[in-house]
Amino acid sequence: MAGFGWGFGKPAAEVEIRVDRDVVRPGDTVRATVRLTLRRDLVEPEISVALLHVDRYGSGGDARTDEWAVDGHYAFDGVALRAGVPVERTVDLVVPSSTTNPGRDGSEDDADDADDAPVSDDPDDYTWLIDESERWGPPTSRGKQVSSSWEVQVLVPGRGRAKVDARAEVTVLAVAGPMPDEPETPRGSTRCAISFEDLPATSVPAGAAISGRVRVTALEEITARAIRVDLVRVESERLGGDTLEFETVDSAEVSGALTLGRRDSRDLPFTLAVPPDAPPSVDSENAVLTWRLRGVVDVPRREDDVADRRIVVHSPE
């Protein structure tokens, strides 16, 4: 139970939030029971209980938070509340089944694709404040610079900073899905082509291993000191693509020194471990947490040949 302020900072209410389960999947319903004890009478309370998605990205003075409601109710509507008298209400809050922005298709006209119609056409319904385009959110994930979380919020309006804002966190699991069918992104030199073959058809859970083959094809004769495959986590801002965090979590040397003539190829098997505490992949409104396989051809005294392939990590099974 938590106390919060009202008026000029004096505690106005005690709020307790209980949920029927604190781990859910997209599309599930969270049943929240709210126990409220006010310190002053409210004749027409506009007290809302909502399910919020919360994005946090950056750190220190550059840290930012974005949040939006995906479902909600005016739980005590039409009830005069007396000071010191506890009251309880139970509401059902639906977790959206969509984990990515339904209005984003990768075009420059994404904003025009969004459905800005309110969920309800009744201004007295809380969901009148929610657009259809806002009923989505990525799963719970906590990187070092990018995080995605879900919270049940009880909001009692107040003056200035004195409003009651009580919250209880709920974990939304990242469920298995298809592995992205995307081409590799070359980086560095282009003396050879690097691609990944025989990858899993579906996303991999945290704590599992990912196996496949890296194919290296020389576009000119090269002598490599070694070839390796890295598993990297990249956290970045969506606007501008600025990288906030980059970490190599596992690496496998798949070949020692070798020379490849022009158009020669090598298919090299690899296995990498996804850490058990790996945060699931996140594609949110303003920040992205991605996992990548990185093939590296280490060439002495010259720029390495590098290519990335995006993969998806979901919650542990």
SERO-4910 file (N, C-alpha, C, O; in steps of 0.05 Angstrom, whole numbers):
BEGIN
 pado doro    nc1    nc2    nc3   cac1   cac2   cac3    cc1    cc2    cc3    oc1    oc2    oc3
  Met    A     17    -24      0      0      0      0     18     25      0     38     25     14
  Ala    A     10     45    -15     27     68    -18     11     94    -13    -12     95    -22
  Gly    A     22    113      0      9    139      5     19    159    -15     43    159    -23
  Phe    A      1    177    -24      8    197    -44     -4    224    -36    -20    225    -18
  Gly    A      4    245    -50     -3    272    -41    -28    283    -53    -38    273    -74
  Trp    A    -39    303    -40    -62    318    -49    -59    346    -39    -46    351    -19
  Gly    A    -72    365    -53    -72    392    -43    -44    403    -45    -32    405    -66
  Phe    A    -33    410    -22     -6    422    -21     15    402    -12     32    408      5
  Gly    A     13    378    -23     33    358    -17     26    339      6     40    320     11
  Lys    A      3    345     19     -5    327     41    -16    301     29    -29    301      8
  Pro    A    -11    279     43    -22    253     32    -52    254     29    -66    262     47
  Ala    A    -61    246      5    -90    248      0   -103    221      1   -127    219      8
  Ala    A    -88    200     -6   -101    174     -8    -81    152     -4    -57    155     -7
  Glu    A    -91    129      4    -76    104      3    -87     87    -19   -111     83    -21
  Val    A    -69     76    -35    -77     61    -58    -63     34    -58    -39     32    -54
  Glu    A    -78     13    -61    -67    -14    -63    -76    -26    -90   -100    -26    -95
  Ile    A    -58    -36   -106    -64    -49   -131    -57    -78   -130    -34    -85   -124
  Arg    A    -76    -95   -136    -70   -124   -137    -78   -134   -165    -99   -126   -175
  Val    A    -61   -150   -177    -68   -162   -203    -70   -192   -200    -56   -204   -183
  Asp    A    -87   -204   -217    -91   -233   -214    -67   -249   -223    -64   -272   -215
  Arg    A    -50   -236   -240    -24   -249   -248     -6   -227   -257    -15   -207   -269
  Asp    A     19   -231   -252     38   -209   -259     55   -217   -284     73   -201   -291
  Val    A     50   -240   -296     63   -247   -321     42   -255   -341     26   -274   -336
  Val    A     41   -242   -364     20   -246   -384     33   -247   -411     56   -242   -415
  Arg    A     16   -254   -431     24   -255   -459      8   -234   -474    -13   -226   -465
  Pro    A     18   -226   -497      2   -207   -514    -26   -219   -519    -29   -243   -526
  Gly    A    -47   -203   -517    -74   -212   -520    -88   -221   -495   -112   -225   -495
  Asp    A    -73   -225   -473    -85   -233   -448    -99   -210   -434    -96   -187   -442
  Thr    A   -115   -217   -414   -129   -197   -398   -117   -196   -370   -114   -217   -357
  Val    A   -111   -173   -360   -102   -169   -332   -126   -160   -316   -138   -140   -322
  Arg    A   -132   -174   -294   -153   -166   -276   -140   -152   -252   -125   -164   -237
  Ala    A   -146   -126   -250   -134   -109   -229   -155   -102   -208   -177    -92   -215
  Thr    A   -149   -106   -183   -166    -98   -161   -153    -74   -147   -130    -76   -139
  Val    A   -168    -53   -145   -158    -28   -133   -172    -23   -106   -197    -22   -106
  Arg    A   -157    -19    -85   -168    -12    -59   -159     17    -54   -135     23    -54
  Leu    A   -178     34    -49   -173     63    -47   -185     74    -21   -208     69    -15
  Thr    A   -169     89     -6   -178    103     18   -170    132     15   -146    139     16
  Leu    A   -190    149     12   -184    178      9   -182    192     36   -193    182     56
  Arg    A   -169    214     36   -167    231     61   -185    255     60   -186    271     78
  Arg    A   -201    257     38   -221    278     36   -243    267     18   -239    251      1
  Asp    A   -267    277     22   -290    268      7   -287    276    -23   -276    297    -29
  Leu    A   -297    259    -40   -299    265    -69   -327    257    -78   -335    234    -76
  Val    A   -342    277    -88   -369    273    -95   -371    261   -124   -386    243   -129
  Glu    A   -355    272   -142   -355    263   -169   -326    255   -177   -313    269   -192
  Pro    A   -317    233   -167   -289    225   -172   -284    217   -201   -300    202   -213
  Glu    A   -263    227   -213   -254    218   -240   -228    203   -236   -207    212   -244
  Ile    A   -231    179   -225   -207    163   -218   -205    141   -239   -223    125   -243
  Ser    A   -182    141   -252   -179    122   -274   -160     99   -266   -142    102   -250
  Val    A   -165     76   -278   -148     53   -276   -141     45   -305   -159     39   -320
  Ala    A   -115     46   -311   -107     42   -339    -83     24   -341    -68     20   -322
  Leu    A    -80     12   -364    -56     -4   -370    -39     13   -389    -47     21   -410
  Leu    A    -14     18   -380      4     35   -395     28     19   -406     37      0   -393
  His    A     36     27   -429     63     18   -439     82     40   -434     76     64   -440
  Val    A    106     33   -424    126     54   -417    153     47   -431    164     25   -428
  Asp    A    163     66   -446    189     65   -458    208     83   -443    202    105   -436
  Arg    A    232     72   -438    253     89   -426    279     84   -443    285     61   -449
  Tyr    A    292    105   -450    317    102   -465    335    125   -459    327    147   -452
  Gly    A    362    119   -463    382    138   -455    389    135   -426    378    118   -412
  Ser    A    407    152   -416    416    150   -388    424    178   -379    429    196   -395
  Gly    A    425    181   -352    434    207   -341    415    229   -349    391    227   -349
  Gly    A    428    252   -356    412    275   -364    399    272   -390    381    288   -397
  Asp    A    406    252   -406    394    248   -432    372    227   -431    360    220   -452
  Ala    A    365    217   -408    345    196   -405    317    207   -412    311    230   -404
  Arg    A    302    192   -427    275    200   -435    255    178   -430    262    154   -430
  Thr    A    230    186   -424    209    167   -419    185    174   -436    176    197   -437
  Asp    A    174    154   -450    149    157   -465    129    136   -455    137    113   -451
  Glu    A    105    144   -451     85    124   -442     58    131   -454     52    154   -460
  Trp    A     42    110   -458     15    114   -469     -3     92   -458      5     70   -454
  Ala    A    -28     99   -455    -49     80   -445    -59     64   -469    -63     74   -491
  Val    A    -63     38   -464    -75     20   -484   -103     11   -477   -117      1   -494
  Asp    A   -110     14   -451   -137      7   -442   -141     20   -415   -122     26   -402
  Gly    A   -166     24   -408   -171     37   -382   -201     41   -377   -217     38   -394
  His    A   -206     48   -351   -234     52   -342   -234     73   -321   -215     77   -307
  Tyr    A   -257     88   -319   -262    104   -296   -275     86   -275   -300     82   -275
  Ala    A   -259     76   -257   -268     54   -240   -288     62   -219   -304     45   -210
  Phe    A   -288     87   -210   -306     95   -188   -326    116   -198   -337    132   -183
  Asp    A   -332    115   -224   -351    133   -236   -379    131   -223   -389    109   -220
  Gly    A   -390    154   -216   -417    154   -205   -419    147   -176   -442    143   -166
  Val    A   -397    144   -162   -397    136   -134   -385    159   -117   -362    167   -122
  Ala    A   -400    169    -98   -389    189    -80   -371    175    -59   -380    157    -45
  Leu    A   -347    184    -57   -327    171    -39   -324    187    -14   -321    212    -15
  Arg    A   -324    174      9   -322    187     34   -294    184     45   -281    162     42
  Ala    A   -284    204     57   -257    203     69   -256    181     90   -274    178    107
  Gly    A   -234    166     89   -229    145    110   -244    120    106   -240    101    121
  Val    A   -261    118     85   -277     93     80   -264     78     56   -266     88     34
  Pro    A   -252     55     61   -240     41     39   -261     31     19   -283     22     26
  Val    A   -254     33     -7   -271     22    -28   -254      6    -47   -230     11    -50
  Glu    A   -266    -14    -59   -252    -31    -78   -267    -33   -104   -292    -33   -105
  Arg    A   -252    -34   -126   -263    -39   -152   -245    -58   -167   -220    -58   -163
  Thr    A   -256    -75   -184   -241    -94   -200   -247    -87   -230   -270    -85   -238
  Val    A   -225    -85   -245   -229    -78   -274   -212    -98   -290   -191   -108   -281
  Asp    A   -220   -103   -315   -205   -119   -333   -192   -101   -353   -204    -83   -365
  Leu    A   -166   -106   -358   -149    -90   -376   -137   -109   -396   -124   -129   -389
  Val    A   -141   -103   -422   -132   -121   -443   -105   -112   -453   -100    -89   -461
  Val    A    -86   -131   -453    -60   -127   -465    -63   -130   -495    -73   -150   -505
  Pro    A    -54   -110   -511    -57   -112   -540    -42   -136   -551    -21   -144   -541
  Ser    A    -53   -148   -572    -40   -170   -585    -18   -161   -603      0   -176   -610
  Ser    A    -19   -135   -612      1   -125   -630     25   -114   -614     22    -98   -596
  Thr    A     49   -124   -620     74   -115   -606     90    -95   -622    111    -86   -613
  Thr    A     81    -89   -646     94    -69   -663     74    -48   -672     50    -54   -673
  Asn    A     83    -25   -678     65     -3   -686     50    -10   -712     62    -14   -733
  Pro    A     23    -13   -710      8    -21   -734      8      0   -756      2     -7   -779
  Gly    A     16     24   -749     16     45   -769     43     49   -782     47     66   -800
  Arg    A     63     32   -774     90     35   -785     95     13   -805     96    -11   -798
  Asp    A     98     20   -830    103      0   -851    130      4   -864    137     -9   -884
  Gly    A    146     23   -853    173     28   -863    173     50   -884    195     57   -893
  Ser    A    150     61   -892    150     82   -912    152    109   -898    150    111   -874
  Glu    A    156    130   -914    158    157   -903    130    167   -895    128    188   -883
  Asp    A    109    153   -903     82    161   -897     70    146   -874     46    144   -872
  Asp    A     87    137   -855     77    121   -833     56    136   -817     36    124   -810
  Ala    A     61    162   -813     42    177   -797     14    178   -809     -6    179   -795
  Asp    A     13    177   -835    -13    177   -849    -27    151   -847    -51    149   -851
  Asp    A    -12    129   -841    -23    103   -840    -37     97   -813    -53     78   -811
  Ala    A    -31    114   -793    -41    108   -766    -71    114   -765    -81    132   -778
  Asp    A    -86     97   -749   -114    101   -745   -118    118   -720   -115    109   -697
  Asp    A   -124    144   -724   -126    162   -702   -155    164   -691   -160    182   -674
  Ala    A   -173    147   -699   -200    146   -688   -199    136   -659   -184    117   -654
  Pro    A   -214    148   -641   -214    138   -613   -227    110   -612   -243    102   -628
  Val    A   -218     95   -592   -229     68   -588   -259     69   -583   -274     52   -594
  Ser    A   -268     88   -567   -296     91   -561   -306    118   -571   -290    138   -572
  Asp    A   -331    120   -580   -342    145   -588   -357    159   -566   -371    179   -570
  Asp    A   -355    148   -541   -368    159   -518   -348    175   -502   -330    164   -491
  Pro    A   -351    202   -500   -331    218   -485   -330    212   -456   -310    219   -443
  Asp    A   -350    198   -445   -350    191   -417   -335    165   -412   -331    157   -389
  Asp    A   -327    151   -433   -312    126   -431   -282    133   -432   -274    149   -448
  Tyr    A   -267    120   -415   -238    126   -414   -225    121   -441   -207    136   -449
  Thr    A   -234    100   -455   -220     93   -480   -226    114   -503   -215    111   -524
  Trp    A   -243    133   -497   -247    156   -516   -220    172   -518   -216    185   -538
  Leu    A   -204    170   -497   -178    183   -497   -156    168   -512   -134    178   -516
  Ile    A   -162    143   -520   -142    125   -532   -149    122   -562   -171    115   -569
  Asp    A   -130    128   -579   -134    123   -608   -129     93   -614   -113     80   -600
  Glu    A   -141     84   -635   -137     56   -643   -107     52   -649    -97     30   -645
  Ser    A    -94     72   -659    -65     70   -666    -47     67   -642    -24     60   -645
  Glu    A    -58     71   -618    -42     69   -594    -45     42   -580    -33     37   -559
  Arg    A    -61     24   -591    -66     -1   -578    -46    -22   -587    -52    -41   -601
  Trp    A    -21    -18   -578      1    -36   -584     23    -30   -564     22    -11   -549
  Gly    A     43    -47   -564     66    -43   -547     84    -67   -547     74    -90   -546
  Pro    A    110    -63   -548    129    -85   -547    130    -99   -520    120    -88   -501
  Pro    A    141   -123   -519    141   -138   -494    160   -125   -473    175   -107   -480
  Thr    A    158   -136   -449    176   -127   -428    205   -134   -435    211   -157   -442
  Ser    A    223   -115   -433    251   -119   -439    268    -98   -426    260    -75   -426
  Arg    A    290   -106   -414    307    -86   -400    336    -88   -410    351   -105   -401
  Gly    A    343    -71   -428    371    -68   -436    385    -48   -418    374    -39   -398
  Lys    A    409    -41   -425    424    -22   -409    416      7   -415    418     24   -398
  Gln    A    407     12   -440    399     39   -448    370     41   -458    359     63   -460
  Val    A    359     18   -464    332     17   -475    315     -3   -459    324    -26   -455
  Ser    A    292      5   -450    275    -13   -435    246     -9   -443    238     13   -451
  Ser    A    231    -31   -441    202    -31   -447    188    -44   -424    196    -66   -415
  Ser    A    168    -31   -413    154    -42   -390    124    -36   -391    115    -19   -407
  Trp    A    109    -50   -374     80    -47   -373     72    -42   -344     83    -55   -325
  Glu    A     53    -24   -340     45    -16   -313     14    -12   -312      3      0   -329
  Val    A      2    -22   -290    -25    -15   -283    -23     11   -267    -10     13   -247
  Gln    A    -38     32   -276    -37     58   -264    -64     65   -252    -85     62   -265
  Val    A    -63     75   -227    -87     87   -215    -81    117   -212    -62    125   -199
  Leu    A    -98    133   -224    -93    162   -225   -117    176   -213   -140    174   -222
  Val    A   -111    191   -191   -131    209   -178   -123    238   -184   -101    246   -175
  Pro    A   -139    253   -199   -131    280   -205   -127    297   -180   -141    293   -160
  Gly    A   -107    314   -182   -102    333   -160    -90    358   -170    -86    361   -195
  Arg    A    -84    376   -153    -73    402   -161    -43    401   -162    -30    393   -143
  Gly    A    -32    409   -185     -3    410   -188     10    382   -185      1    362   -196
  Arg    A     31    382   -169     45    357   -164     32    339   -144     44    318   -137
  Ala    A      9    346   -134     -3    331   -112    -21    308   -121    -33    295   -104
  Lys    A    -24    304   -147    -42    282   -155    -31    255   -147     -7    251   -143
  Val    A    -50    236   -144    -43    209   -137    -37    194   -163    -53    193   -182
  Asp    A    -13    181   -164     -6    165   -188      7    140   -177     32    139   -173
  Ala    A     -9    119   -173      1     94   -162      3     73   -185    -14     73   -203
  Arg    A     23     56   -184     28     38   -206     37     10   -195     49      8   -174
  Ala    A     30    -10   -211     40    -37   -206     49    -49   -233     35    -47   -253
  Glu    A     73    -60   -233     84    -70   -258     74    -98   -265     70   -115   -248
  Val    A     71   -102   -291     63   -128   -302     83   -135   -324     90   -118   -340
  Thr    A     91   -160   -324    110   -169   -345     94   -181   -369     78   -199   -365
  Val    A     99   -170   -392     88   -180   -417    109   -196   -432    130   -184   -440
  Leu    A    106   -222   -435    126   -239   -447    129   -233   -477    109   -226   -491
  Ala    A    153   -236   -487    158   -236   -516    155   -265   -525    169   -283   -516
  Val    A    136   -270   -543    130   -297   -551    146   -304   -577    155   -286   -591
  Ala    A    149   -329   -582    163   -338   -606    149   -328   -631    125   -327   -633
  Gly    A    165   -321   -651    155   -313   -677    175   -319   -699    196   -331   -694
  Pro    A    168   -312   -724    187   -318   -746    213   -303   -744    213   -280   -735
  Met    A    234   -315   -753    260   -302   -755    258   -283   -779    247   -291   -800
  Pro    A    269   -259   -777    267   -240   -800    281   -251   -825    303   -263   -823
  Asp    A    268   -248   -847    280   -256   -873    291   -231   -886    279   -220   -904
  Glu    A    314   -223   -877    327   -199   -886    355   -204   -896    368   -223   -887
  Pro    A    364   -189   -915    392   -193   -925    412   -183   -904    405   -167   -887
  Glu    A    436   -192   -907    458   -183   -890    464   -153   -896    460   -144   -919
  Thr    A    474   -139   -876    482   -111   -879    513   -111   -879    525   -115   -858
  Pro    A    526   -106   -902    555   -105   -902    566    -80   -888    554    -58   -889
  Arg    A    588    -84   -874    602    -61   -861    632    -64   -866    642    -86   -871
  Gly    A    646    -42   -866    675    -44   -870    681    -49   -899    667    -39   -917
  Ser    A    702    -64   -904    712    -69   -931    693    -88   -946    675   -101   -934
  Thr    A    696    -89   -972    679   -107   -989    696   -125  -1007    690   -128  -1030
  Arg    A    717   -136   -995    733   -155  -1011    720   -183  -1012    728   -199  -1029
  Cys    A    701   -187   -995    687   -213   -996    658   -209   -988    650   -189   -975
  Ala    A    641   -228   -996    612   -228   -989    608   -247   -965    619   -269   -966
  Ile    A    593   -238   -945    588   -254   -921    558   -258   -918    543   -238   -919
  Ser    A    550   -282   -915    521   -288   -911    518   -310   -891    536   -325   -885
  Phe    A    493   -312   -880    487   -332   -860    467   -351   -871    447   -343   -883
  Glu    A    471   -377   -867    454   -398   -877    445   -416   -855    458   -418   -834
  Asp    A    423   -430   -860    413   -451   -842    407   -440   -814    411   -454   -794
  Leu    A    397   -415   -812    389   -404   -786    362   -415   -779    347   -425   -796
  Pro    A    355   -415   -753    328   -424   -745    306   -408   -759    310   -385   -765
  Ala    A    284   -422   -764    261   -409   -777    246   -390   -758    232   -372   -767
  Thr    A    249   -395   -732    235   -379   -712    255   -365   -693    279   -373   -693
  Ser    A    245   -346   -679    262   -332   -659    273   -351   -639    263   -373   -635
  Val    A    294   -343   -625    307   -360   -605    302   -349   -577    302   -324   -573
  Pro    A    298   -366   -558    293   -357   -530    319   -350   -516    340   -361   -523
  Ala    A    317   -331   -497    340   -326   -480    349   -352   -466    332   -367   -457
  Gly    A    375   -356   -465    385   -380   -452    390   -403   -471    400   -424   -463
  Ala    A    382   -400   -496    386   -422   -516    411   -417   -532    425   -397   -528
  Ala    A    417   -435   -551    439   -432   -569    428   -427   -597    406   -436   -604
  Ile    A    442   -412   -613    435   -408   -641    458   -419   -658    481   -412   -654
  Ser    A    450   -435   -678    470   -448   -695    463   -442   -724    440   -435   -731
  Gly    A    483   -444   -741    480   -440   -770    506   -442   -784    525   -454   -773
  Arg    A    507   -431   -808    532   -430   -823    537   -402   -832    519   -388   -840
  Val    A    562   -394   -832    570   -368   -844    584   -375   -870    603   -391   -871
  Arg    A    575   -363   -892    587   -367   -918    604   -343   -926    594   -321   -926
  Val    A    629   -348   -932    648   -327   -940    656   -332   -969    667   -353   -975
  Thr    A    651   -313   -986    658   -315  -1015    677   -292  -1022    669   -268  -1019
  Ala    A    701   -298  -1031    721   -278  -1037    714   -264  -1064    709   -278  -1084
  Leu    A    713   -238  -1064    709   -223  -1089    736   -216  -1102    737   -207  -1125
  Glu    A    757   -219  -1087    785   -217  -1096    801   -235  -1078    791   -243  -1056
  Glu    A    825   -241  -1085    841   -259  -1068    846   -245  -1041    855   -222  -1040
  Ile    A    841   -260  -1019    846   -249   -993    861   -270   -976    857   -294   -980
  Thr    A    876   -260   -958    889   -277   -937    879   -267   -910    886   -245   -902
  Ala    A    864   -284   -897    852   -276   -871    868   -288   -848    878   -310   -850
  Arg    A    869   -273   -827    882   -283   -802    862   -302   -788    871   -322   -775
  Ala    A    837   -296   -790    816   -313   -777    789   -304   -787    786   -282   -797
  Ile    A    769   -321   -783    741   -314   -789    726   -321   -763    729   -342   -752
  Arg    A    709   -302   -755    693   -308   -731    665   -298   -734    659   -282   -753
  Val    A    647   -307   -717    620   -298   -716    614   -288   -687    620   -302   -668
  Asp    A    604   -264   -685    597   -252   -659    567   -250   -656    552   -248   -676
  Leu    A    557   -252   -632    529   -245   -625    530   -219   -610    542   -216   -589
  Val    A    517   -199   -621    518   -172   -610    490   -161   -604    471   -168   -617
  Arg    A    489   -145   -583    464   -131   -576    468   -101   -581    488    -89   -573
  Val    A    449    -89   -596    451    -61   -603    426    -47   -593    404    -55   -600
  Glu    A    430    -26   -578    408     -9   -569    411     18   -581    432     30   -579
  Ser    A    390     28   -594    392     53   -609    367     69   -609    345     58   -603
  Glu    A    369     94   -615    346    111   -619    335    107   -647    350    103   -666
  Arg    A    309    108   -650    297    104   -676    303    128   -694    311    125   -717
  Leu    A    298    152   -684    303    177   -699    333    182   -701    346    187   -681
  Gly    A    343    180   -725    372    185   -729    389    160   -726    411    159   -736
  Gly    A    378    139   -713    392    114   -710    417    115   -692    434     98   -694
  Asp    A    419    135   -674    442    137   -657    444    113   -639    425    106   -625
  Thr    A    468    101   -638    472     78   -621    476     87   -592    494    103   -586
  Leu    A    461     75   -573    463     81   -545    480     61   -530    493     68   -511
  Glu    A    480     36   -540    495     15   -527    501     -7   -547    485    -13   -564
  Phe    A    525    -18   -545    534    -39   -563    550    -59   -547    569    -51   -533
  Glu    A    543    -84   -548    557   -104   -532    559   -130   -547    538   -140   -557
  Thr    A    583   -142   -548    586   -169   -558    583   -188   -535    598   -187   -516
  Val    A    563   -206   -537    558   -224   -514    569   -252   -518    572   -267   -499
  Asp    A    575   -260   -543    588   -285   -548    603   -284   -575    595   -268   -592
  Ser    A    623   -300   -578    639   -300   -602    650   -327   -607    658   -341   -588
  Ala    A    651   -336   -633    662   -362   -640    681   -358   -664    673   -348   -685
  Glu    A    706   -367   -661    725   -367   -683    719   -392   -700    722   -415   -690
  Val    A    710   -389   -724    702   -411   -741    724   -420   -760    722   -441   -773
  Ser    A    745   -404   -763    767   -411   -780    792   -396   -771    791   -373   -763
  Gly    A    815   -410   -772    840   -397   -768    849   -384   -794    833   -377   -811
  Ala    A    875   -380   -797    886   -368   -821    880   -384   -846    881   -408   -846
  Leu    A    872   -370   -867    867   -383   -893    869   -363   -915    866   -338   -911
  Thr    A    873   -373   -939    874   -357   -963    852   -366   -982    848   -390   -987
  Leu    A    836   -346   -992    815   -352  -1011    821   -338  -1037    826   -314  -1038
  Gly    A    821   -354  -1059    824   -341  -1085    798   -328  -1094    777   -333  -1082
  Arg    A    799   -312  -1114    775   -298  -1124    753   -319  -1130    757   -338  -1145
  Arg    A    729   -313  -1119    705   -329  -1122    706   -355  -1106    687   -371  -1108
  Asp    A    727   -360  -1091    727   -383  -1073    708   -378  -1050    705   -355  -1041
  Ser    A    695   -399  -1040    676   -397  -1017    683   -417   -996    695   -438  -1001
  Arg    A    675   -411   -971    677   -429   -949    651   -427   -933    641   -405   -928
  Asp    A    639   -450   -927    616   -452   -909    626   -462   -882    636   -484   -880
  Leu    A    622   -446   -862    634   -452   -836    612   -453   -814    598   -433   -810
  Pro    A    609   -476   -801    588   -478   -780    595   -462   -755    619   -459   -749
  Phe    A    575   -453   -740    580   -439   -715    557   -444   -696    535   -451   -705
  Thr    A    562   -442   -671    542   -442   -650    549   -421   -629    571   -419   -620
  Leu    A    529   -405   -622    533   -383   -603    511   -386   -581    489   -395   -586
  Ala    A    518   -377   -557    500   -379   -534    486   -352   -530    500   -331   -527
  Val    A    460   -352   -529    444   -329   -521    443   -329   -491    434   -348   -479
  Pro    A    452   -307   -478    452   -307   -448    424   -312   -437    404   -304   -448
  Pro    A    422   -325   -414    396   -331   -402    381   -306   -393    357   -306   -392
  Asp    A    396   -284   -388    383   -259   -380    381   -239   -404    378   -215   -400
  Ala    A    384   -250   -428    383   -232   -452    356   -218   -454    336   -232   -453
  Pro    A    356   -191   -456    330   -178   -459    318   -183   -487    333   -183   -507
  Pro    A    292   -188   -489    280   -194   -515    283   -170   -534    287   -147   -525
  Ser    A    281   -176   -559    282   -155   -580    259   -136   -576    237   -144   -570
  Val    A    264   -111   -581    244    -90   -578    244    -71   -602    266    -62   -610
  Asp    A    221    -66   -613    218    -47   -635    196    -28   -626    172    -32   -631
  Ser    A    204     -6   -612    184     11   -600    182     38   -614    193     41   -636
  Glu    A    168     57   -602    162     82   -616    186     98   -621    190    109   -643
  Asn    A    204    100   -602    228    118   -605    254    104   -600    275    116   -603
  Ala    A    254     78   -594    279     64   -588    277     35   -597    255     24   -600
  Val    A    300     23   -603    301     -4   -614    323    -19   -599    345     -9   -595
  Leu    A    317    -44   -591    337    -63   -581    338    -86   -599    318   -101   -602
  Thr    A    360    -90   -613    363   -111   -633    386   -130   -626    404   -123   -612
  Trp    A    383   -154   -636    404   -174   -634    414   -180   -662    398   -182   -681
  Arg    A    440   -183   -665    452   -188   -692    473   -209   -691    489   -211   -672
  Leu    A    474   -225   -712    498   -241   -718    517   -224   -734    509   -211   -753
  Arg    A    542   -224   -727    562   -209   -742    584   -227   -751    599   -239   -735
  Gly    A    587   -230   -778    609   -245   -789    632   -226   -794    629   -205   -806
  Val    A    656   -235   -786    680   -218   -788    703   -234   -801    710   -255   -791
  Val    A    713   -223   -823    737   -234   -835    760   -216   -827    762   -193   -837
  Asp    A    777   -226   -810    799   -210   -799    823   -211   -818    836   -232   -821
  Val    A    829   -189   -831    850   -187   -850    873   -170   -839    868   -147   -832
  Pro    A    897   -181   -836    919   -166   -824    925   -140   -840    926   -139   -864
  Arg    A    930   -119   -825    938    -92   -835    919    -80   -855    926    -62   -869
  Arg    A    894    -90   -855    874    -79   -873    847    -79   -858    844    -93   -838
  Glu    A    829    -63   -867    802    -62   -855    789    -89   -858    789   -102   -879
  Asp    A    776    -98   -835    762   -123   -835    737   -122   -854    725   -101   -858
  Asp    A    730   -146   -864    704   -149   -878    684   -158   -857    688   -177   -842
  Val    A    661   -144   -856    641   -148   -835    613   -148   -847    608   -132   -865
  Ala    A    596   -165   -838    567   -164   -846    550   -173   -822    557   -191   -807
  Asp    A    528   -159   -819    509   -164   -797    483   -177   -808    475   -171   -831
  Arg    A    471   -194   -792    445   -205   -798    428   -203   -773    435   -213   -752
  Arg    A    405   -190   -775    387   -186   -752    373   -213   -745    364   -227   -762
  Ile    A    372   -219   -719    357   -241   -709    338   -231   -687    341   -208   -678
  Val    A    320   -248   -678    301   -240   -657    304   -259   -634    305   -283   -637
  Val    A    305   -247   -610    306   -262   -585    279   -258   -570    270   -235   -567
  His    A    267   -280   -561    242   -278   -545    247   -286   -516    269   -295   -509
  Ser    A    227   -284   -499    229   -290   -471    236   -319   -467    230   -336   -484
  Pro    A    250   -326   -444    257   -354   -439    233   -372   -438    211   -363   -430
  Glu    A    236   -396   -447    214   -415   -447    212   -431   -422    195   -448   -419
***
